[in-house]
Amino acid sequence: MPYVNIKITNEGVTPKKKAELIQGVTKLLQNVLGKNPQTTVVIIDEIDTDNWGIGGETVTERRKQGQ
């Protein structure tokens, strides 16, 4: 049973886009590894940009600086 955990910042990803991610990842595992889509689990975690750091800074601060 494949388990995929996708972590993204919580910056307005629509339910439709999340459904597309889930469907796409499930299909990819089926096509590439022959995994059963009925037993494939996909979890999307949305992380607040204050809780995500890159290069010693939060994503919130990087966004303010235009990075």
N, C-alpha and C positions, 0 to 999 in steps of 0.2 A: 504494500500500500504506500504509494508515494505521498510525501507530505512536503508541501512547498510553502515557505513563509516569505511573503513580499512585504517589505517595509518601505513606506513612502511618507513624505511630509504631508501634513493635513492642510493642503492648500487648494481645496475646492475640487477634488476629484469626484466626478459625478457617479452616482450609482450605476449608470450605464457604462461608464469607462471601467469601473471595477468589475462589472460582469464580463466585459470584453477581456480584461486581464485574466480572470478566472477561466474563461472558455479557452483563451489562447494558450495559456500554460498547460491546461489539461490536454488540449489537442497536441501540443508540442511533445509532451511526455508519451502520448499514445503513438505518435508518428516516429519519434526518434528511438524510444526505448521499448515500444510495444506494451506500454502499461495500460491497464484497464481503466478507462475514464470513470467507471462506476465506483472505483475504490481510491481514486486520486483526491487528495485533500489539498485545498489551496486556502491559505489564510492571508488576509491583507491587514497589516497593522499600520494605522495612521499615527505618525509621531509628530507632536508639536514641535515647531521649528526651534523653540527654546530648549528642547531636549535632544537636539541633533547637532553634533559638533563636527566641523571639518577644519583642519589646520589650526586648531586651538581656539576657534571661534564658533559661536552658535550660528546656525543657518539664518536665524533672525537678523543677527548683526551683519552677516555676509550679504543678505538681501538688501539691507539698508545701504551698504557700500556699493551695490550694483554688481556683486560677484555672483 
